[in-house]
C-alpha cells in the first residue's frame, strides 16, 4: 500500500523528505541539490525516485547503514529503503548511486 506521495522540488536549501508519505518523487532544478532524510520507525519502508532531472539530487539520511548518501542523476533512478534500529537499509536500487 502507498500511504501518500510527496513531490519535492530542490532549491537553494536542503529539501526535507517526508516520513509520513511512503513515496517521495524528487525534482531537481539545477546543479547539485541536497535533500535530507530523518530516521524513521523500525520496519518503515521509504521509496525515493527522481521525477525530473535538472541536476543531481543528493539524499543524506541521518543514519544510513549502507553508506553516507544516495545520489540521483537521471529520471527514474529509484531506491527502496527500510528503517531498522541502526538506520536506513537499502532493499532495492535502480541506478541510484550509494556512497
C-alpha positions in Angstrom: 0.0 0.0 0.0 1.1 3.5 -0.8 0.3 5.9 2.0 0.9 9.1 0.2 3.2 10.6 -2.4 5.3 13.7 -1.8 6.7 15.6 -4.8 9.7 17.5 -3.5 11.5 20.2 -5.6 15.1 21.0 -4.8 16.1 24.6 -4.1 19.0 26.6 -2.6 18.3 25.0 0.8 18.1 21.4 1.9 14.8 19.8 1.0 13.3 17.7 3.8 11.9 14.3 2.8 8.6 13.4 4.4 8.4 10.5 6.7 4.6 10.4 6.6 4.5 9.7 2.8 5.7 6.3 1.6 6.9 7.7 -1.8 8.9 10.8 -2.4 9.5 12.0 -6.0 12.5 14.3 -6.4 12.6 17.2 -8.8 15.9 19.0 -9.3 16.1 22.4 -10.9 19.8 22.9 -11.4 23.3 21.9 -10.2 23.6 19.6 -7.3 20.7 19.8 -4.8 20.6 18.5 -1.3 17.8 16.5 0.4 17.7 15.1 4.0 16.0 12.0 5.3 15.5 11.8 9.1 15.4 8.5 11.0 12.1 6.5 10.6 10.5 3.9 12.8 11.6 0.3 12.7 10.1 -1.6 9.7 9.2 1.7 7.9 9.5 1.5 4.1 10.6 4.6 2.1 10.7 4.8 -1.7 12.7 7.6 -3.4 12.7 8.3 -7.1 13.9 11.1 -9.4 10.9 12.5 -11.3 12.6 15.4 -13.1 16.3 15.8 -13.8 17.5 19.3 -13.6 20.8 18.3 -11.9 21.9 15.8 -9.3 19.8 15.1 -6.2 21.8 14.1 -3.2 20.0 12.5 -0.3 21.7 12.3 3.1 20.0 10.1 5.6 20.6 10.8 9.3 21.6 7.2 9.8 22.4 5.1 6.7 23.7 1.5 7.1 25.0 1.2 3.5 27.0 4.5 3.3 26.5 8.2 3.8 24.5 9.4 0.9 22.4 8.5 -2.2 22.8 10.3 -5.5 20.1 10.5 -8.1 21.4 11.6 -11.6 18.6 10.6 -14.0 14.8 10.3 -14.2 13.6 7.0 -12.7 16.7 6.5 -10.6 15.0 4.8 -7.6 15.8 3.3 -4.2 13.7 1.4 -1.7 14.8 1.7 1.9 13.7 0.1 5.2 14.4 1.6 8.6 15.9 -0.8 11.2 17.1 0.1 14.7 20.5 1.2 13.4 19.4 3.2 10.4 18.1 3.1 6.8 19.0 -0.1 4.8 18.8 -0.5 1.0 16.3 -3.1 -0.1 16.4 -2.4 -3.8 18.1 0.1 -6.1 17.6 1.2 -9.7 20.6 3.2 -10.9 20.8 5.5 -7.9 24.4 5.6 -6.5 25.0 4.7 -2.9 28.2 6.0 -1.4 
